[in-house]
Amino acid sequence: MFAHGERTSLNQLFFFIRKLAAGFDKDILTIEPLYGPARAGDIPHSLASIEKAKELLYYSPTFNVEDGLKEAIKWYWENL
């Protein structure tokens, strides 16, 4: 994945992807997440630090998660 300095949950990712993909196929809006029990090793939340990349590589994210997914989903839908 990528890092941009903000926390994003799996639920947020699911709903971002569902909403954006539904722009190409409305039936996707009917898909619901399936939840199961937590598994050993599951990470409940994470947040990547981008401080070193900012400092050493002058990294400055230009997209948040939803905007990045929007670009990626559009490209995949049109090219694959």
N, C-alpha and C positions, 0 to 999 in steps of 0.2 A: 504494500500500500504506500502511502505517502504521508508526510507530516506537514502540518501547517500551524501547529501550536494551539489547537483547540481540541477538547475531548468530544468524541462522537461515539455513541452507543451502537450496538448491533441493531437495536430497534430503529434508531434514527437512520442507519444505513439502509435497512430493509425498506422503510417507508420512503426515503429519498429515491431509491432505485425503482420501487413500484410506481411511484408518481411519475417519474421521468420516462420510464419505459411505456407507461400507459399512453403517453403522447403519441406512440407509434402503434399501439394495439390496446384498445380500451378494455379488452377482456382481462388484461393483467391486473386491473383494479380489483378483480374478484379474488385474487390470491391473498391468503391470510398467512401470517407466520405460524409455524408450528413450534410449540415450546415443549421441551422435555426437561428432565431433571438435570441439575448441574452435574458435571462430570469432574473427576479428579484431574487437576491441571488446568481447568477452565480459568480464564482470567476475567474477573467480573468487570473490570474497567481498566483502561490504560490511557496514558497521555504521553506522546513522544515529545521529548525536549528538542527544540530546534536551535537552542542557544549557541552550541558550538558551530553548527552549520552557518548560522548568521554571522558569527564572529570570524570564523576561519575561511569560509567560502563566500561570504557576503550574500548568503541565501536570503531571499525575501519572497515568501509565497505570494503568488498573484491570484490564486483561486482558493476558495473555501471548499469544503467537501462537496456540498451540493452543486456548486458551479463546476467543479472538476468532473463530477459524475455526469452532469448534463452534457459536457463536451465529449466525454468518453462514450456514453451510451449512444449519442447521436452518431459518432464515428462508427462504432461497432454495428449499429443497426443499418447504416448505409453501406458498409464495406464488407460485412461478413455474412 
